[in-house]
Amino acid sequence: MLKLAIKSLANRKTSALLTVIAIAVSVALLLAVERVKEQVQANFANTVSGTDLIVGPRSGDVQLLLASVFHIGALNNSMSWQSYERLSQNRQVEWSVPISLGDSVSGMPVVATTAGYFQHFKYANQQPLKLQHGEWFNHSEQAVLGADAAEKLAFNVGDQLIIAHGTGGISFSQHSGHPIDVVGVLKRTGTPVDQSVYVDLETLEDIHSGTPDANADDKSHHSHDEHADHHHPTNAISAALIGLKSRQMALFMQRDINTADGEPLTALMPGQTLQQLWKTLRVFQQALNGISAIVVIIGLLGMLTILLASLRERSREMAVLRAVGAGPGTLFTLLVTEAVLLTIIATASGLALLYILQISLAGVIQQQTGLLFALQWPTAAEWWRMLFVVVAGFLMSLVPAWRAYRQSLADGLTVKV
């Protein structure tokens, strides 16, 4: 029966090829949506990696995470420098990095921090920040730009920028008396780092105090170690990134910070809070899955249409098969076998198309989005989707097969006038 089905499809190459292409493209889209969703989720969960705790003023965990990592929204309060120093001196803390938010450059958020930020901040699987051009800032009046910020602001190394007070494109005042030199541009990471402007914490202090930094060129360069993070006198910061000597102590230290007397603070574990935040975006996952499923169903309906349309043209072929001894059950099995064979070939072609696109577009995708799609064997979820397509193709084939089953021998042999 399989050999007969193959010969029958070979006799109708054009229609069979169109059916395979339609379903293959649908399957490639279905699998691509699943793969993109998994990669985006992994990238989202790894927006910040290697940071055990984020500590800031008393607020909700998600609010603190959005403000400190994604630079979305604002914190109503600030964290005192004294509290930061006390945390930094805790014997469980291996490193700490302060960050101060609330300013922007043409809508791009400004993150005031220390040189230690570029050493300790990691993303994805412990990937460090790297420079595409220039160098790290080593004293005040200097800035390092994320890849998107540099592109959107059209700034290069050597240009000067003006920081404005306020975020989200709303600037209350331009600090035009303190131009900042762009000394470096970061490589793309696919995280909110790309959209940020990084300056030294002293720069923001000088700007807000209105004190010109005339001695900027005489300042000693800050080394990229954790001790440099404690050389910046300031009144308050927005949050602090904390790395512990033992990750097992994160939960205990989080509880101690959240319940400590004195200044009310909130400590969160980034990985846990990111997973909670991702769950709130589940509706978008379901929408993507729904769209891809609709595309596959449309492809299968196209196959059904082609099979039904060709069935009328093949009525004489069916009658000849009946005349040489093939029973209704044989015709039923033949059409089902053809449809399932087409679906299997199309599904395999869709998987191959996905890998071809992934290999050919990997560099472009990584350059534009920072997402790295590693070549891997299909996941369990992808196997289930491919099985769904094959089963759906089988069910669709039952309609034309049943019609062929009920077609009488005379229907195919009678000459139509």
JOWOGI-V752098 format. One record per backbone hydrogen bond with DSSP energy under -0.5 kcal/mol. NH is the residue of the N-H (numbers start at 0). CO is the residue of the C=O. If there is no record, write none. Layout:
nh:NH co:CO
nh:NH co:CO
This chain:
nh:4 co:0
nh:5 co:1
nh:6 co:2
nh:7 co:3
nh:8 co:4
nh:9 co:5
nh:10 co:6
nh:11 co:7
nh:11 co:8
nh:12 co:9
nh:15 co:11
nh:16 co:12
nh:17 co:13
nh:18 co:14
nh:19 co:15
nh:20 co:16
nh:21 co:17
nh:22 co:18
nh:23 co:19
nh:24 co:20
nh:25 co:21
nh:26 co:22
nh:27 co:23
nh:28 co:24
nh:29 co:25
nh:30 co:26
nh:31 co:27
nh:32 co:28
nh:33 co:29
nh:34 co:30
nh:35 co:31
nh:36 co:32
nh:37 co:33
nh:38 co:34
nh:39 co:35
nh:40 co:36
nh:41 co:37
nh:42 co:38
nh:43 co:39
nh:44 co:40
nh:45 co:41
nh:46 co:43
nh:48 co:121
nh:51 co:49
nh:51 co:241
nh:52 co:241
nh:53 co:267
nh:54 co:239
nh:55 co:265
nh:56 co:237
nh:57 co:263
nh:63 co:59
nh:64 co:60
nh:65 co:61
nh:66 co:62
nh:67 co:63
nh:68 co:64
nh:69 co:64
nh:71 co:65
nh:78 co:236
nh:80 co:234
nh:83 co:79
nh:84 co:80
nh:85 co:81
nh:86 co:82
nh:87 co:83
nh:88 co:84
nh:89 co:86
nh:92 co:89
nh:93 co:242
nh:94 co:242
nh:96 co:240
nh:98 co:238
nh:99 co:111
nh:102 co:109
nh:103 co:163
nh:104 co:107
nh:107 co:104
nh:108 co:194
nh:109 co:102
nh:110 co:196
nh:111 co:99
nh:111 co:109
nh:112 co:110
nh:112 co:198
nh:116 co:113
nh:117 co:114
nh:118 co:114
nh:119 co:115
nh:120 co:116
nh:121 co:48
nh:122 co:126
nh:123 co:45
nh:125 co:123
nh:126 co:122
nh:128 co:120
nh:131 co:184
nh:132 co:184
nh:134 co:182
nh:142 co:180
nh:143 co:197
nh:144 co:183
nh:145 co:195
nh:147 co:193
nh:148 co:193
nh:149 co:145
nh:150 co:146
nh:151 co:147
nh:152 co:148
nh:153 co:149
nh:154 co:149
nh:157 co:181
nh:158 co:155
nh:160 co:179
nh:163 co:103
nh:164 co:172
nh:165 co:101
nh:169 co:166
nh:170 co:168
nh:171 co:164
nh:171 co:169
nh:172 co:164
nh:174 co:162
nh:175 co:173
nh:177 co:174
nh:179 co:160
nh:180 co:140
nh:181 co:158
nh:182 co:142
nh:182 co:180
nh:183 co:142
nh:184 co:132
nh:185 co:144
nh:186 co:129
nh:193 co:190
nh:194 co:191
nh:195 co:192
nh:196 co:108
nh:197 co:143
nh:198 co:110
nh:199 co:141
nh:200 co:112
nh:202 co:199
nh:203 co:199
nh:204 co:200
nh:205 co:201
nh:206 co:202
nh:207 co:203
nh:208 co:204
nh:209 co:205
nh:210 co:205
nh:211 co:209
nh:213 co:211
nh:215 co:212
nh:217 co:214
nh:218 co:214
nh:218 co:215
nh:221 co:137
nh:224 co:222
nh:227 co:224
nh:228 co:225
nh:229 co:226
nh:230 co:227
nh:232 co:230
nh:236 co:78
nh:237 co:98
nh:238 co:98
nh:239 co:54
nh:240 co:96
nh:241 co:52
nh:242 co:94
nh:244 co:91
nh:248 co:245
nh:249 co:246
nh:252 co:248
nh:253 co:249
nh:254 co:250
nh:255 co:251
nh:256 co:252
nh:257 co:253
nh:258 co:254
nh:259 co:255
nh:259 co:256
nh:264 co:256
nh:265 co:55
nh:267 co:53
nh:269 co:267
nh:272 co:268
nh:273 co:269
nh:274 co:270
nh:275 co:271
nh:276 co:272
nh:277 co:273
nh:278 co:274
nh:279 co:275
nh:279 co:276
nh:280 co:277
nh:281 co:278
nh:283 co:280
nh:284 co:280
nh:285 co:281
nh:286 co:282
nh:287 co:283
nh:288 co:284
nh:289 co:285
nh:290 co:286
nh:291 co:287
nh:292 co:288
nh:293 co:289
nh:294 co:290
nh:295 co:291
nh:296 co:292
nh:297 co:293
nh:298 co:294
nh:299 co:295
nh:300 co:296
nh:301 co:297
nh:302 co:298
nh:303 co:299
nh:304 co:300
nh:305 co:301
nh:306 co:302
nh:307 co:303
nh:308 co:304
nh:309 co:305
nh:310 co:306
nh:311 co:307
nh:312 co:308
nh:313 co:309
nh:314 co:311
nh:317 co:313
nh:318 co:314
nh:319 co:315
nh:320 co:316
nh:321 co:317
nh:322 co:318
nh:323 co:319
nh:324 co:321
nh:325 co:320
nh:330 co:326
nh:331 co:327
nh:332 co:328
nh:333 co:329
nh:334 co:330
nh:335 co:331
nh:336 co:332
nh:337 co:333
nh:338 co:334
nh:339 co:335
nh:340 co:336
nh:341 co:337
nh:342 co:338
nh:343 co:339
nh:344 co:340
nh:345 co:341
nh:346 co:342
nh:347 co:343
nh:348 co:344
nh:349 co:345
nh:350 co:346
nh:351 co:347
nh:352 co:348
nh:353 co:349
nh:354 co:350
nh:355 co:351
nh:356 co:352
nh:357 co:353
nh:358 co:354
nh:359 co:355
nh:360 co:356
nh:361 co:357
nh:364 co:360
nh:365 co:361
nh:366 co:362
nh:367 co:363
nh:368 co:364
nh:369 co:364
nh:369 co:365
nh:370 co:364
nh:372 co:370
nh:373 co:371
nh:382 co:378
nh:383 co:379
nh:384 co:380
nh:385 co:381
nh:386 co:382
nh:387 co:383
nh:388 co:384
nh:389 co:385
nh:390 co:386
nh:391 co:387
nh:392 co:388
nh:393 co:389
nh:394 co:390
nh:395 co:391
nh:396 co:392
nh:397 co:393
nh:397 co:394
nh:398 co:395
nh:399 co:395
nh:400 co:396
nh:401 co:397
nh:402 co:398
nh:403 co:399
nh:404 co:400
nh:405 co:401
nh:406 co:402
nh:410 co:407
nh:411 co:407
nh:411 co:408
nh:412 co:408
nh:413 co:409
